[in-house]
Amino acid sequence: KIALGDPYRLYEEAFLIYKKHDMNAEAMETLLTNIESIERAQEFAARCGDSTVWYKLGKAQLENGQVSEAMDSYLKAEDSSDYVEVIQAAQREELFDDLVRYLLMARKTAKDQLVDTELVYSYAKTERLADMEEFVSGTNTANIQAVGDRLYEERAYKAAKILYQSIPNNSKLASCYVQLGEYTQAVEAAKKANNPKTWREINIACVQAEQFRCAEIAGMYIIVHPDHIEDVIAQYEKGGHFEELMSLLDSGLASERSHVGMYTEQAILYTKYKPEKLMDFIKLNTQKLNIPKLIHACERHYHWQEAVFLYTHYDEFDSAANTMMAHSPVAFAHDQFMMILQKVSNMEIYYRAIQFYLDEQPMQLNPLLNTIMAKVDHARVVQQVRKVGHLPLILPYMKAAQQHNLQAVNEAINDLYVEGEQYDELRQSIEDFDNIDQISLAQKLEKHELVEMRRIAALVYKKNKRYKQSIDLSKQDKMYKDAMETAFESGNADLAESLLRYFVDNDMKECFAACLYTCYDFIRPDVGLELAWRKGMLDFAMPFLIQVLREYTSRIDALDKKTQKKEEAEEKEKSASNDFVPDYMVNPMMPGGMTGFGNLAITGPAMPMQPQQQQPFGGPQMMQGAPSMMMQPGMMQPGMM
């Protein structure tokens, strides 16, 4: 120690002193610490063979990065106290062969899990798999799971497989089989693990390796979980394995664990890859589908007919109708559209449908309108069709709707009748349905080239109490019967007499007679006779005159009967007997008078009245005493000239 210390620092002398006195540990310490010569230290340790010396040498070599030499020194020293540092250094330098020898030595003295664990790892890294398998099958404290995971991450799958088999960890074991391409064994291991994640891994690997039989087995265990089915589909589609994917889902649908997601995804696959099977599949499994999701897929891939079918069964009738109209070349069917239209809730769809039929299905427009007649505004329908100029197309519908007596409908029908010169139908329409602008119609018709249309104009004027215009129009067209009927209906004597004068002025004797007959109630007798007398038409006025006389005679007879009855009643009142209250006092001394018999007894029998000679009706007394009934005020009586 004196030689080593200050101020001498005689390191060689100190080494020799320690060596000479067999103080090998101190001598080794001097070589390593003071002289700093690893080579001389190795020679010294080899000569003396002391375990302590070897331990010190090993530690110094480890510190100087001579890991392999250090492990040799530790082995010779049979000292494993620094096994943690040795393990770390050996793994850093990847000296696993030396580490195996060291750990086997260390395992004898150090009962630590780390030693067994790192020994297993070192076996794997040196590919001494048989030794590793033998070791793990025996008694040990190694963390096999951790080592297996390390090896799996480092892609040492064979070694990891052995370790996972020994635990056993079937999930990881299946993964190892997959990585090693042993797909059948992977499936068997996955069955034991029964883990969706494991099945997912196997399925992906099998699909990538195009081992579709194993992939289908794995997929069957995945698609029963709705959360994982989309990942499986994406994996197959990424590789372009569409047929295998649809085959997998077909197999899944036959299982007891099939669910809505499977049916829906299969239908979506049909929209992409086998559209010819789509409709039949939907019809067979409508109740098992996620309809909104499938509708979206159908629209994305332009399967509009199937989309309409799905909308209908999902009670989305508005969307179904809109889809049929928007994609009519493939989606439209008249009968189906009629059924859907009866159930829509948006009223605007009706008018959109009308426009659609006008554009694409004009010959089916009337059946459409008959279907929705109770739900549409007829005036709006007429206006909509009028804009495009196709009113004649919906005439049957308008006739059916005319029962509501709507002005727009009535006028549209009347316009069509005018345009088609259907005067009989027009006349009937006007008479049955009066909610129109009648004056405008009449003004339009009075200039029409057809006389029947002008007659209808006269009829309209008459219905609106414009009798003079009606009569003038009838006279213009020589429709004298219509003029007479209008004059009669007006109840206006001036109009009737004016028409009569028109016939007289134009020497229309027959019309004169007919007018007297038709307008009899409103033509004054004196006017009729005067006109007939002036124009020499008394013969044509004679029926009128006879009727007037008959009427007046009947009236006089009725009045005479009424007067006679009244007189008889008054006479009976005067002659009625009254025993208690005489009408007047009579002198009882008068001859022939008797008391107690009333007026008759007192006065005696009445003297009979001398009957007067009855003059015939219209006799001299009547003719002289009063003007004739046939004479009008202001006319002179005969003999007064």
C-alpha positions as CSV (number, residue, x, y, z in Angstrom):
1,K,0.0,0.0,0.0
2,I,3.0,2.3,0.7
3,A,4.3,1.7,-2.8
4,L,0.9,2.4,-4.3
5,G,0.3,5.6,-2.3
6,D,1.7,9.1,-2.8
7,P,4.2,10.2,-3.4
8,Y,5.8,6.9,-4.5
9,R,3.2,5.4,-6.9
10,L,5.4,2.3,-7.4
11,Y,2.6,0.2,-9.1
12,E,4.9,-2.5,-10.5
13,E,6.6,-2.9,-7.2
14,A,3.3,-3.1,-5.4
15,F,2.1,-5.8,-7.9
16,L,5.2,-7.9,-7.4
17,I,4.8,-7.6,-3.6
18,Y,1.2,-8.7,-3.8
19,K,2.1,-11.5,-6.2
20,K,5.0,-12.7,-4.1
21,H,2.9,-13.0,-1.0
22,D,0.0,-14.7,-2.9
23,M,-2.3,-11.7,-2.5
24,N,-3.8,-12.4,-5.9
25,A,-6.9,-10.3,-5.5
26,E,-4.9,-7.2,-4.5
27,A,-2.4,-8.0,-7.3
28,M,-5.3,-8.2,-9.9
29,E,-6.7,-5.0,-8.5
30,T,-3.4,-3.3,-9.0
31,L,-3.1,-4.5,-12.6
32,L,-6.6,-3.3,-13.4
33,T,-6.8,-0.1,-11.4
34,N,-3.3,1.3,-11.3
35,I,-1.4,-0.3,-14.2
36,E,-4.6,-0.6,-16.3
37,S,-3.4,-3.6,-18.3
38,I,-6.2,-6.0,-19.2
39,E,-3.8,-8.3,-21.1
40,R,-1.4,-8.7,-18.1
41,A,-4.5,-9.2,-16.0
42,Q,-5.7,-12.0,-18.2
43,E,-2.3,-13.7,-18.1
44,F,-2.1,-13.3,-14.3
45,A,-5.6,-14.8,-13.9
46,A,-4.8,-17.7,-16.2
47,R,-1.6,-18.4,-14.1
48,C,-3.1,-18.2,-10.7
49,G,-6.6,-19.7,-11.5
50,D,-8.2,-17.9,-8.6
51,S,-12.0,-17.4,-8.9
52,T,-11.8,-14.0,-7.2
53,V,-9.2,-12.9,-9.7
54,W,-11.4,-14.2,-12.6
55,Y,-14.4,-12.3,-11.2
56,K,-12.4,-9.0,-11.0
57,L,-11.1,-9.6,-14.4
58,G,-14.6,-10.3,-15.8
59,K,-16.0,-7.2,-14.2
60,A,-13.2,-5.0,-15.6
61,Q,-13.7,-6.6,-19.0
62,L,-17.4,-5.9,-18.9
63,E,-16.8,-2.3,-18.0
64,N,-14.4,-2.0,-20.9
65,G,-16.9,-3.5,-23.3
66,Q,-15.2,-6.8,-23.7
67,V,-18.4,-8.7,-23.1
68,S,-17.5,-12.1,-24.5
69,E,-14.2,-12.1,-22.6
70,A,-16.0,-10.9,-19.5
71,M,-18.5,-13.8,-19.7
72,D,-15.6,-16.3,-20.1
73,S,-14.0,-14.8,-17.0
74,Y,-17.3,-15.0,-15.1
75,L,-17.7,-18.6,-16.1
76,K,-14.2,-19.4,-14.9
77,A,-14.9,-17.6,-11.7
78,E,-18.3,-19.3,-11.5
79,D,-19.7,-16.1,-10.2
80,S,-23.1,-14.8,-11.5
81,S,-23.5,-11.9,-9.2
82,D,-23.4,-9.4,-12.1
83,Y,-25.8,-11.3,-14.3
84,V,-28.1,-8.3,-14.8
85,E,-25.3,-6.3,-16.3
86,V,-24.0,-9.2,-18.2
87,I,-27.4,-10.0,-19.8
88,Q,-27.8,-6.4,-20.8
89,A,-24.4,-6.2,-22.3
90,A,-24.6,-9.5,-24.1
91,Q,-28.0,-8.7,-25.7
92,R,-26.7,-5.3,-26.7
93,E,-23.8,-7.0,-28.4
94,E,-26.0,-9.9,-29.5
95,L,-23.6,-12.5,-28.0
96,F,-26.3,-15.0,-27.4
97,D,-24.1,-18.1,-27.6
98,D,-21.9,-16.9,-24.9
99,L,-24.9,-15.7,-23.0
100,V,-26.4,-19.2,-23.0
101,R,-23.3,-20.6,-21.4
102,Y,-23.2,-17.8,-18.9
103,L,-26.9,-18.1,-18.0
104,L,-26.6,-21.9,-17.6
105,M,-23.9,-21.2,-15.1
106,A,-25.8,-18.4,-13.5
107,R,-28.9,-20.5,-13.2
108,K,-27.1,-22.8,-10.7
109,T,-26.6,-20.0,-8.2
110,A,-29.1,-17.2,-9.1
111,K,-32.7,-18.3,-8.6
112,D,-34.1,-15.4,-10.5
113,Q,-36.9,-15.4,-13.2
114,L,-34.8,-13.0,-15.3
115,V,-32.1,-15.7,-15.7
116,D,-34.5,-18.3,-17.0
117,T,-36.4,-15.9,-19.1
118,E,-33.2,-14.6,-20.8
119,L,-31.9,-18.1,-21.2
120,V,-35.1,-19.0,-23.1
121,Y,-34.7,-15.9,-25.2
122,S,-31.1,-16.7,-25.9
123,Y,-31.9,-20.2,-27.0
124,A,-34.4,-18.8,-29.5
125,K,-31.9,-16.2,-30.8
126,T,-29.3,-18.9,-31.3
127,E,-32.0,-21.1,-32.9
128,R,-31.3,-23.9,-30.5
129,L,-35.0,-24.6,-30.6
130,A,-34.7,-28.2,-29.4
131,D,-32.8,-27.1,-26.3
132,M,-35.3,-24.3,-25.8
133,E,-38.3,-26.8,-26.1
134,E,-36.6,-29.2,-23.7
135,F,-35.9,-26.3,-21.3
136,V,-39.4,-24.9,-21.2
137,S,-40.9,-28.4,-20.9
138,G,-39.0,-28.8,-17.7
139,T,-39.1,-26.9,-14.4
140,N,-38.3,-23.2,-14.9
141,T,-39.4,-19.8,-13.8
142,A,-39.1,-18.1,-17.1
143,N,-41.8,-15.6,-18.3
144,I,-42.6,-17.6,-21.4
145,Q,-45.4,-15.2,-22.5
146,A,-43.1,-12.2,-22.4
147,V,-40.4,-14.1,-24.3
148,G,-42.9,-15.3,-26.9
149,D,-44.2,-11.8,-27.4
150,R,-40.6,-10.5,-27.9
151,L,-39.8,-13.2,-30.3
152,Y,-43.1,-12.7,-32.2
153,E,-42.4,-9.0,-32.5
154,E,-38.9,-9.9,-33.8
155,R,-40.5,-12.3,-36.3
156,A,-38.9,-15.3,-34.7
157,Y,-42.2,-17.2,-35.3
158,K,-40.9,-20.7,-35.0
159,A,-39.4,-20.1,-31.6
160,A,-42.5,-18.1,-30.5
161,K,-44.7,-21.0,-31.7
162,I,-42.9,-23.4,-29.4
163,L,-43.3,-21.1,-26.5
164,Y,-47.0,-20.4,-27.1
165,Q,-47.6,-24.1,-27.4
166,S,-46.0,-24.7,-24.0
167,I,-48.1,-22.1,-22.2
168,P,-50.5,-22.6,-24.1
169,N,-51.6,-19.3,-25.7
170,N,-53.8,-20.3,-28.6
171,S,-54.4,-16.8,-29.9
172,K,-50.7,-16.1,-30.3
173,L,-50.1,-19.6,-31.5
174,A,-52.6,-19.1,-34.2
175,S,-50.9,-15.9,-35.2
176,C,-47.6,-17.7,-35.4
177,Y,-49.1,-20.4,-37.6
178,V,-50.4,-17.7,-39.8
179,Q,-47.0,-16.1,-40.1
180,L,-45.5,-19.4,-40.9
181,G,-48.1,-20.1,-43.6
182,E,-49.5,-23.0,-41.7
183,Y,-53.1,-22.0,-42.2
184,T,-54.8,-25.2,-41.3
185,Q,-53.0,-25.4,-38.0
186,A,-53.8,-21.7,-37.5
187,V,-57.5,-22.4,-37.9
188,E,-57.3,-25.3,-35.4
189,A,-55.6,-23.1,-32.8
190,A,-58.1,-20.3,-33.4
191,K,-60.9,-22.6,-32.7
192,K,-59.4,-23.3,-29.3
193,A,-58.8,-19.6,-28.7
194,N,-62.3,-18.6,-30.1
195,N,-61.3,-14.9,-30.2
196,P,-62.7,-12.6,-32.9
197,K,-59.4,-10.8,-33.1
198,T,-57.6,-14.0,-33.8
199,W,-60.1,-15.0,-36.4
200,R,-59.8,-11.6,-38.0
201,E,-56.0,-12.0,-38.2
202,I,-56.3,-15.5,-39.7
203,N,-58.9,-14.3,-42.2
204,I,-56.8,-11.4,-43.4
205,A,-53.7,-13.6,-43.8
206,C,-55.6,-16.3,-45.6
207,V,-57.2,-13.8,-48.0
208,Q,-53.8,-12.3,-48.7
209,A,-52.4,-15.8,-49.3
210,E,-55.6,-16.7,-51.3
211,Q,-56.3,-19.6,-49.0
212,F,-60.0,-19.0,-49.3
213,R,-61.1,-22.2,-47.7
214,C,-59.4,-21.3,-44.5
215,A,-60.4,-17.7,-44.9
216,E,-64.0,-18.7,-45.2
217,I,-63.8,-20.8,-42.0
218,A,-62.2,-17.8,-40.2
219,G,-64.7,-15.4,-41.7
220,M,-67.7,-17.4,-40.5
221,Y,-66.6,-16.7,-37.0
222,I,-66.2,-13.0,-37.7
223,I,-69.2,-12.0,-39.7
224,V,-71.6,-13.2,-36.9
225,H,-70.3,-10.1,-35.0
226,P,-71.9,-7.0,-36.6
227,D,-69.1,-4.8,-35.5
228,H,-66.5,-6.7,-37.5
229,I,-68.3,-7.6,-40.7
230,E,-67.5,-4.4,-42.6
231,D,-63.7,-4.9,-41.9
232,V,-63.9,-8.4,-43.5
233,I,-65.8,-7.1,-46.5
234,A,-63.2,-4.3,-47.0
235,Q,-60.4,-6.8,-46.8
236,Y,-61.9,-9.0,-49.5
237,E,-62.8,-6.1,-51.7
238,K,-59.3,-4.7,-51.4
239,G,-58.0,-7.8,-52.9
240,G,-60.7,-8.0,-55.6
241,H,-62.1,-11.3,-54.2
242,F,-65.7,-10.6,-54.8
243,E,-67.0,-14.1,-55.6
244,E,-65.3,-15.5,-52.5
245,L,-66.8,-12.7,-50.4
246,M,-70.3,-13.3,-51.6
247,S,-69.8,-17.1,-51.0
248,L,-68.7,-16.4,-47.5
249,L,-71.8,-14.3,-46.8
250,D,-74.1,-16.9,-48.4
251,S,-72.6,-19.5,-46.0
252,G,-73.1,-17.1,-43.1
253,L,-76.8,-16.5,-44.0
254,A,-77.4,-20.2,-43.7
255,S,-76.1,-20.3,-40.1
256,E,-78.2,-19.8,-37.0
257,R,-76.3,-16.7,-36.0
258,S,-77.2,-14.7,-39.1
259,H,-78.3,-11.2,-38.5
260,V,-79.6,-8.1,-40.3
261,G,-76.1,-6.8,-41.0
262,M,-75.2,-9.9,-43.0
263,Y,-78.3,-9.7,-45.1
264,T,-77.8,-6.1,-45.7
265,E,-74.1,-6.4,-46.6
266,Q,-74.9,-9.3,-49.0
267,A,-77.5,-7.1,-50.7
268,I,-75.0,-4.2,-51.0
269,L,-72.5,-6.6,-52.6
270,Y,-75.2,-7.6,-55.1
271,T,-75.7,-3.9,-55.9
272,K,-72.0,-3.7,-56.8
273,Y,-71.2,-7.0,-58.4
274,K,-74.3,-9.0,-59.2
275,P,-77.2,-6.6,-59.8
276,E,-79.2,-9.3,-61.6
277,K,-79.7,-11.1,-58.2
278,L,-80.5,-8.0,-56.2
279,M,-84.3,-7.7,-56.7
280,D,-85.0,-11.4,-56.0
281,F,-82.8,-11.2,-52.9
282,I,-84.6,-8.1,-51.6
283,K,-88.0,-9.6,-52.1
284,L,-87.1,-12.7,-50.3
285,N,-85.5,-11.0,-47.3
286,T,-87.3,-7.6,-47.0
287,Q,-87.9,-7.9,-43.3
288,K,-84.3,-8.8,-42.6
289,L,-82.6,-5.8,-44.2
290,N,-81.4,-2.5,-43.0
291,I,-83.5,-0.7,-45.5
292,P,-82.1,2.9,-45.2
293,K,-78.5,1.6,-45.6
294,L,-79.5,-0.5,-48.6
295,I,-81.4,2.3,-50.2
296,H,-78.3,4.5,-50.0
297,A,-76.3,1.7,-51.7
298,C,-78.9,1.2,-54.4
299,E,-78.9,4.9,-55.2
300,R,-75.1,5.1,-55.2
301,H,-75.0,2.3,-57.8
302,Y,-78.1,3.5,-59.8
303,H,-80.4,0.6,-59.0
304,W,-83.5,2.8,-59.0
305,Q,-86.2,0.1,-59.4
306,E,-84.9,-1.7,-56.3
307,A,-84.7,1.7,-54.5
308,V,-88.4,2.3,-55.2
309,F,-89.3,-1.1,-54.0
310,L,-87.4,-0.5,-50.7
311,Y,-88.9,3.0,-50.3
312,T,-92.4,1.4,-50.6
313,H,-91.8,-1.2,-48.0
314,Y,-90.2,1.4,-45.7
315,D,-93.4,3.5,-46.0
316,E,-91.4,6.3,-47.6
317,F,-94.0,6.8,-50.3
318,D,-93.0,10.4,-51.1
319,S,-89.4,9.3,-51.8
320,A,-90.6,6.4,-53.9
321,A,-92.8,8.6,-56.1
322,N,-90.0,11.1,-56.5
323,T,-87.5,8.4,-57.5
324,M,-89.9,6.9,-60.0
325,M,-90.4,10.3,-61.7
326,A,-86.7,11.2,-61.6
327,H,-85.5,7.9,-63.0
328,S,-88.5,6.9,-65.1
329,P,-86.7,5.0,-67.9
330,V,-85.8,2.2,-65.4
331,A,-88.0,2.8,-62.3
332,F,-91.4,3.8,-63.6
333,A,-94.4,1.4,-63.7
334,H,-97.8,3.0,-64.1
335,D,-99.8,0.6,-61.8
336,Q,-97.2,0.7,-59.1
337,F,-97.0,4.5,-59.3
338,M,-100.8,4.7,-58.9
339,M,-100.6,2.6,-55.8
340,I,-97.8,4.7,-54.3
341,L,-99.5,8.0,-55.2
342,Q,-102.5,7.1,-53.1
343,K,-100.3,7.0,-50.0
344,V,-98.0,10.0,-50.3
345,S,-98.2,12.8,-47.7
346,N,-96.8,15.7,-49.6
347,M,-99.5,17.2,-51.7
348,E,-97.1,18.9,-54.1
349,I,-96.1,15.4,-55.4
350,Y,-99.6,15.2,-57.0
351,Y,-98.9,18.2,-59.2
352,R,-95.3,17.1,-59.9
353,A,-96.8,13.8,-61.0
354,I,-99.3,15.6,-63.3
355,Q,-96.4,17.4,-65.0
356,F,-94.5,14.2,-65.2
357,Y,-97.4,12.4,-67.0
358,L,-97.8,15.4,-69.3
359,D,-94.2,15.1,-70.3
360,E,-93.7,11.3,-70.4
361,Q,-97.1,9.4,-70.1
362,P,-99.8,11.7,-71.6
363,M,-102.1,8.8,-72.5
364,Q,-102.2,7.7,-68.9
365,L,-102.9,11.1,-67.5
366,N,-106.7,10.6,-67.0
367,P,-106.3,7.4,-64.9
368,L,-103.8,9.4,-62.8
369,L,-106.2,12.2,-62.3
370,N,-109.1,9.9,-61.5
371,T,-106.9,8.3,-58.8
372,I,-106.0,11.5,-57.1
373,M,-109.2,13.4,-57.9
374,A,-110.3,13.6,-54.2
375,K,-107.0,15.0,-53.1
376,V,-106.1,17.8,-55.6
377,D,-107.3,21.3,-56.2
378,H,-109.1,21.0,-59.5
379,A,-108.7,24.6,-60.4
380,R,-104.9,24.3,-59.9
381,V,-104.8,21.2,-62.1
382,V,-106.7,22.9,-64.8
383,Q,-104.4,25.9,-64.7
384,Q,-101.3,23.7,-64.7
385,V,-102.5,21.8,-67.8
386,R,-103.8,24.9,-69.5
387,K,-100.2,26.4,-69.3
388,V,-98.9,23.6,-71.5
389,G,-101.8,23.7,-73.8
390,H,-103.1,20.2,-73.3
391,L,-106.6,20.8,-71.8
392,P,-108.3,18.5,-74.3
393,L,-106.2,15.6,-72.9
394,I,-107.9,15.9,-69.5
395,L,-111.5,16.5,-70.7
396,P,-112.8,13.2,-69.1
397,Y,-111.3,14.2,-65.8
398,M,-112.8,17.7,-66.0
399,K,-116.2,16.2,-66.7
400,A,-115.9,14.1,-63.6
401,A,-114.8,17.1,-61.6
402,Q,-117.5,19.4,-63.0
403,Q,-119.9,18.1,-60.4
404,H,-118.2,20.5,-57.9
405,N,-119.3,23.4,-60.1
406,L,-115.9,25.2,-60.0
407,Q,-115.6,28.2,-62.2
408,A,-112.1,27.2,-63.5
409,V,-113.3,23.7,-64.5
410,N,-116.5,24.9,-66.0
411,E,-114.8,27.6,-68.1
412,A,-112.1,25.2,-69.3
413,I,-114.8,22.6,-70.4
414,N,-116.8,25.3,-72.1
415,D,-113.8,26.6,-73.9
416,L,-113.1,23.2,-75.2
417,Y,-116.7,22.8,-76.4
418,V,-116.6,26.2,-78.1
419,E,-113.3,25.3,-79.8
420,G,-114.7,21.9,-80.9
421,E,-118.1,23.5,-81.9
422,Q,-119.9,21.1,-79.6
423,Y,-122.9,23.2,-79.1
424,D,-125.2,20.6,-77.6
425,E,-122.6,19.7,-74.9
426,L,-121.9,23.4,-74.3
427,R,-125.6,24.2,-73.9
428,Q,-126.0,21.3,-71.4
429,S,-122.9,22.4,-69.5
430,I,-124.2,26.0,-69.2
431,E,-127.6,24.8,-68.0
432,D,-126.2,22.4,-65.4
433,F,-123.3,24.4,-64.1
434,D,-123.7,28.1,-63.9
435,N,-120.5,29.0,-62.0
436,I,-118.9,30.8,-64.9
437,D,-118.3,34.3,-66.2
438,Q,-121.5,34.1,-68.2
439,I,-121.4,37.5,-69.8
440,S,-117.9,37.1,-71.1
441,L,-118.9,33.7,-72.6
442,A,-122.0,35.3,-74.2
443,Q,-120.0,38.1,-75.7
444,K,-117.6,35.6,-77.1
445,L,-120.3,33.4,-78.5
446,E,-122.4,36.1,-80.1
447,K,-119.7,36.7,-82.7
448,H,-119.3,33.0,-83.4
449,E,-119.8,31.9,-87.0
450,L,-122.1,29.0,-86.0
451,V,-125.7,30.0,-85.4
452,E,-126.1,27.4,-82.7
453,M,-123.3,29.1,-80.8
454,R,-125.1,32.4,-81.2
455,R,-128.2,30.8,-79.9
456,I,-126.3,29.7,-76.8
457,A,-125.2,33.3,-76.4
458,A,-128.8,34.4,-76.5
459,L,-129.6,31.7,-73.9
460,V,-126.8,33.0,-71.6
461,Y,-128.1,36.6,-71.9
462,K,-131.6,35.3,-71.0
463,K,-130.3,33.4,-68.0
464,N,-128.6,36.6,-66.8
465,K,-131.9,38.7,-67.4
466,R,-130.4,40.6,-70.3
467,Y,-133.6,39.9,-72.2
468,K,-133.3,42.7,-74.7
469,Q,-129.8,41.6,-75.8
470,S,-131.0,38.1,-76.0
471,I,-134.0,39.0,-78.1
472,D,-132.0,41.2,-80.4
473,L,-129.5,38.4,-81.0
474,S,-132.3,36.0,-81.7
475,K,-134.0,38.4,-84.1
476,Q,-130.6,38.9,-85.8
477,D,-130.3,35.1,-86.4
478,K,-134.0,34.8,-87.2
479,M,-134.5,32.6,-84.2
480,Y,-137.9,33.9,-83.6
481,K,-139.0,31.1,-81.4
482,D,-136.1,31.8,-79.0
483,A,-137.0,35.5,-79.1
484,M,-140.6,34.7,-78.1
485,E,-139.6,32.4,-75.3
486,T,-137.2,35.0,-74.0
487,A,-139.9,37.7,-74.1
488,F,-142.3,35.5,-72.3
489,E,-139.6,34.6,-69.6
490,S,-138.8,38.2,-69.1
491,G,-142.3,39.0,-67.9
492,N,-142.0,42.4,-69.4
493,A,-145.0,43.6,-71.5
494,D,-142.9,46.2,-73.2
495,L,-140.5,43.7,-74.6
496,A,-143.3,41.4,-75.6
497,E,-145.2,44.1,-77.4
498,S,-141.9,45.4,-79.0
499,L,-141.3,41.9,-80.4
500,L,-144.9,41.8,-81.6
501,R,-144.5,45.2,-83.4
502,Y,-141.3,43.8,-85.0
503,F,-143.3,40.9,-86.5
504,V,-146.0,43.3,-87.7
505,D,-143.5,45.7,-89.2
506,N,-141.8,42.9,-91.1
507,D,-145.2,41.4,-92.2
508,M,-144.5,38.1,-90.3
509,K,-148.1,37.0,-89.9
510,E,-147.3,33.5,-88.6
511,C,-144.7,34.9,-86.2
512,F,-147.3,37.5,-85.2
513,A,-149.8,34.8,-84.3
514,A,-147.2,32.7,-82.6
515,C,-146.0,35.7,-80.5
516,L,-149.6,36.4,-79.5
517,Y,-149.9,32.8,-78.3
518,T,-146.5,32.6,-76.6
519,C,-146.6,36.0,-74.9
520,Y,-150.4,36.0,-74.3
521,D,-150.0,36.8,-70.6
522,F,-148.1,40.0,-71.2
523,I,-149.7,41.5,-74.4
524,R,-152.5,43.8,-73.7
525,P,-155.6,42.9,-75.8
526,D,-156.1,46.4,-77.2
527,V,-152.5,46.5,-78.4
528,G,-152.8,43.2,-80.1
529,L,-156.0,44.0,-81.8
530,E,-154.9,47.4,-82.9
531,L,-151.8,46.1,-84.5
532,A,-153.8,43.3,-86.2
533,W,-156.4,45.7,-87.4
534,R,-153.9,48.2,-88.8
535,K,-151.9,45.6,-90.7
536,G,-154.8,43.5,-91.8
537,M,-153.9,40.6,-89.6
538,L,-157.2,40.1,-87.8
539,D,-157.4,36.6,-89.0
540,F,-154.1,35.8,-87.3
541,A,-155.2,37.6,-84.2
542,M,-158.5,35.8,-84.0
543,P,-157.2,33.0,-81.8
544,F,-155.8,35.5,-79.4
545,L,-159.2,37.4,-79.5
546,I,-161.1,34.3,-78.8
547,Q,-158.9,33.4,-75.9
548,V,-159.3,36.9,-74.4
549,L,-163.1,36.7,-74.7
550,R,-163.1,33.3,-73.2
551,E,-160.9,34.4,-70.3
552,Y,-162.9,37.6,-69.6
553,T,-166.2,35.7,-69.8
554,S,-165.0,33.1,-67.4
555,R,-163.9,35.9,-65.0
556,I,-167.4,37.6,-65.3
557,D,-169.2,34.3,-64.7
558,A,-167.1,33.6,-61.6
559,L,-167.7,37.1,-60.3
560,D,-171.5,36.8,-60.9
561,K,-171.6,33.5,-59.0
562,K,-169.7,35.1,-56.1
563,T,-172.1,38.0,-56.1
564,Q,-175.2,35.8,-56.2
565,K,-173.9,33.8,-53.3
566,K,-173.3,36.9,-51.3
567,E,-176.8,38.2,-51.9
568,E,-178.4,34.9,-50.9
569,A,-176.5,34.9,-47.7
570,E,-177.7,38.5,-46.9
571,E,-181.3,37.5,-47.8
572,K,-181.2,34.6,-45.3
573,E,-180.0,36.8,-42.6
574,K,-182.9,39.2,-43.1
575,S,-185.5,36.5,-43.1
576,A,-184.2,34.6,-40.1
577,S,-186.9,34.3,-37.3
578,N,-186.4,36.0,-33.9
579,D,-189.1,35.3,-31.2
580,F,-187.6,37.4,-28.4
581,V,-186.4,40.5,-30.1
582,P,-188.7,41.7,-32.9
583,D,-187.2,43.7,-35.5
584,Y,-189.8,46.5,-34.9
585,M,-193.1,47.0,-33.0
586,V,-196.4,46.4,-35.0
587,N,-199.8,47.7,-34.0
588,P,-201.6,44.6,-32.7
589,M,-204.9,46.0,-33.8
590,M,-203.9,45.9,-37.4
591,P,-206.1,43.5,-39.3
592,G,-204.6,40.2,-40.1
593,G,-201.9,40.5,-37.4
594,M,-201.3,37.8,-34.9
595,T,-199.0,37.8,-32.0
596,G,-196.3,35.2,-31.3
597,F,-195.2,34.5,-35.0
598,G,-192.6,37.1,-35.4
599,N,-192.4,39.4,-38.3
600,L,-194.1,37.0,-40.7
601,A,-197.1,36.5,-38.4
602,I,-197.5,40.3,-37.9
603,T,-197.2,41.4,-41.4
604,G,-198.8,38.5,-43.1
605,P,-197.5,36.9,-46.2
606,A,-195.3,39.1,-48.3
607,M,-196.6,40.3,-51.6
608,P,-194.9,38.5,-54.5
609,M,-192.5,40.6,-56.5
610,Q,-193.2,41.1,-60.1
611,P,-190.4,39.4,-61.9
612,Q,-188.4,41.6,-64.2
613,Q,-187.6,40.6,-67.7
614,Q,-184.0,39.4,-67.7
615,Q,-181.9,41.1,-70.3
616,P,-179.3,39.2,-72.1
617,F,-175.6,39.7,-71.3
618,G,-174.6,42.8,-73.1
619,G,-178.2,43.8,-73.8
620,P,-179.3,47.4,-74.3
621,Q,-179.3,48.3,-70.6
622,M,-175.7,47.0,-70.2
623,M,-174.5,48.5,-73.4
624,Q,-176.1,51.8,-72.6
625,G,-175.3,51.9,-68.9
626,A,-171.6,51.0,-68.9
627,P,-168.8,50.6,-71.2
628,S,-168.1,47.2,-72.7
629,M,-165.7,44.9,-71.0
630,M,-163.8,44.8,-74.3
631,M,-163.3,48.5,-74.4
632,Q,-160.4,50.1,-73.0
633,P,-160.5,53.4,-71.2
634,G,-160.4,56.3,-73.6
635,M,-162.2,54.4,-76.4
636,M,-165.5,55.8,-77.6
637,Q,-168.7,53.9,-77.2
638,P,-170.7,53.1,-80.2
639,G,-173.3,55.7,-81.0
640,M,-171.2,58.5,-79.4
641,M,-169.7,59.6,-82.5
